[in-house]
Structure formats: C-alpha cells, structure tokens
C-alpha cells in the first residue's frame, strides 16, 4: 500500500490568489483518478470539482472515486491535492500531519504559510518540483550544438559582442538554439519572419548571422540576397545531415546531467502563449490603426515562458521580435529597446535576493520612455513580499481585473495566465504531470520518508508526523 493511502481532490474556490473563485481548473481529471486507484490509493473527489473544465461527477465515480462534500473532503486524508493554494478556512479543516500538494507560492503569501506551519501541515509546492537529473532530448542538444557551431568563429575572433543574430522563423525545433544564442550575449537577437524581403531587414553584412532551418523555410531569394551581402548563414538542417548524430553523441559523452532540470509540473509554454495573446489583444484595442505585423515587440528572457510568448507573437504575424538577455536589460541599456516599443512581454525571472531591488522595467520608463497606449505583459508576476522585475507590478492581477493603466501604459500580470482561454487543456496537462510525479520514478505516493531529490526541495513546510 502507498504511504498516502487516502487522497483528496478538492474543488477550487475563492482564495488569496483566486479572488471571485474564477479559477475553475481541477488538479486531477477522471482519466488520472483511475491511475491512482490502480496504484492502491483510495480517491475522494469534492462534488463539482471538475465541472468548471467539463468533467462531471459521474465521470469521477466511473473512474473509481468517492464523491464528498466540501465539509468532508479535507478531513482524515493523507494527501490533499488542489491546484491553487488553499483558502484560510480550508486549512482549519486539515488534519495535522497531513500533506498538501498545490501551487504553494510560500514567498508570496507569508501569512498563509505561517498558518500552515502552525497547523503542522506538510506542504509540497508543485511549482518547486524539478526534474532530477535534468532531461535533455536529442532535438534540444542538436539545436544547441548547432548554434554553438554557428557562434564559434565569432567567439574565436572576439566579435560576439558586436554580432547581430537573426533567427529566421520560430519553431519548437529551433527554440533551444535561441536560448543558446541569448546566453552568449550578442549585440542583438531577433526573431524575424521567414517571408521577409531583403530590403525590410534591419541587419545584413559581415556583422550579422542568420540562423535558419531549411526544412522549415521557403525563401530562396532572401537567402541568396543575404549571401550576396556578406552575411553569415547557418542552416540547422544542413548541420543535422552532416554532423547531427556525432554532435549529439559527443555532447552526451562530455556533459554529465545536471542535478536538477525543468519544473516537473508546469505549463510554462502555454503561460507565455496566453500572456502574449492577451497582450496583442490589448495592443489592438489601444492602437487600432497599428499594423500588427509591424509592431515593435520586445520579449525579456528566452526560457520556457519566453519561448511560449515568442511562439504566439510569431504566429500572429509580427515580423520582428527583439529578444533580450541579461546584457540588454542592464540599467541604461534597456532604454534603447523600450523607446517606441508597442508591446513588452517579460519572461525573465530573478533570484529571490534581487526581488524588490532590481527592476528591469521601471516606473520612470513608463513616465519618460514607453509610449502611451503601449502594453506590458508580465509573465512572472509577484506580490508585495516577492516583487516582479516589472516595477509597476506591485502584485499580480486576477481575472476579476486582469489589467491596469499607469502613465498611459496598459499593464497585466495575471496570476495563472493559462486561465485566459486555456483552462481545460492545461488542467489535463497538469493532471498527467501530477500523477506522473506520484506514481512515476519520484514515487511521491509512497509518502515523505524517502523523497526523490527533485521533490525533497519542494517540501516547503514540514516534515510533520501525522497525528
């Protein structure tokens, strides 16, 4: 029998990060309830838990769950699973020594954290569970090693700092190369439309590198014009044909996996997509005469949420997306990128010691540089005790009031971006990931006695012994 013999799946209700109870997702969908029952656990689901995303009680009963009321669901359970953190009233119903698995955000809600500790509730923060060791796919290694090969001549002659890198078309295959390029701090890094004409480009010649995938690009005239201009060209597909397998094998032979990798329970790409989609919608409302394809768009960061934003913006036909790394966001230097900007999407997180001290986009930028009617989308968010790199964001916004205007600039930092039109599909994704952590190689279902490294770091409260 598992360490967690009784598991409760509770309904999302109003809580500190869910005002109005507008978060409707459920942490475990019926299909995954069946997996937990087969693993030996007894599943209890609160009445109506899945209705907000289209799963009714009958489906949970058919999967082997027992339905319970809101009063019953928290009582006498070994493990309580929910999506958002709990309401304060719910904490009082939990048995001391029981375990709560949720998006805990302890640094953002210190009063609730103190209450959970006083009640002696073990808390495993979903957002803190990481791969251990880090997983690197062959496709990721291929793109990263290809970009490394493309940049090597510039590293050798010490001209990387003056290099203008242009990625021709975004794709999931080329995304790891963008991250590799950003980490090398070039003069500029932009994603451009593969249908661009040569005369419309902002860079060409010996100080420019155009990185593309000929399997996904059909613009021979542009490629020829770029070659004739003396621009440096690098084709991912050609690299794969000539060096792919050897490059992947050599990388694996010389790189031990990192102890920790990406979040195990996440919809980071969808977060970026949802935020960017909303930002473009706001931009069209604010500037109805703007040709969206010509919009000046800046994305801060090139990690998972940043890639989701780039993906969405590219799919909306924006022809030129500036991607900024650490060097470009330094005090003073970022001013260049914010002048005449239409949309800023922040996907850059900062370590805890810099939160509330280092701001990438400041209130002064809104007053003096960023034009009226422009939009800032903050995908990172925060709270008064855990500030965002976007200074105007004192706290996350919510579905009840998703954006605000300051000095003529529209700003949104939604708590739970995938709620913006992606609730059902992200609920299904999260559910599968949660059950995989419970029953897969981490075996969290076996209890807290011998936690896998990627889960152990996520035990933000406890361990306390069940009473």
PyMOL commands that set and color helices and strands:
alter all, ss='L'
color gray80, all
select helices_A, chain A and resi 19-21+30-38+51-53+57-62+70-73+88-91+110-118+126-128+138-156+160-162+175-183+198-200+214-216+220-228+236-254+268-286+292-294+304-315+334-338+352-354+363-368+417-419+423-439+444-446+453-456
alter helices_A, ss='H'
color red, helices_A
select strands_A, chain A and resi 6-9+42-46+66-68+79-81+99-102+122-125+164-168+188-192+208-212+232-235+297-300+320-324+343-346+375-378+404-406+409-412+459-461
alter strands_A, ss='S'
color yellow, strands_A
deselect
rebuild
show_as cartoon
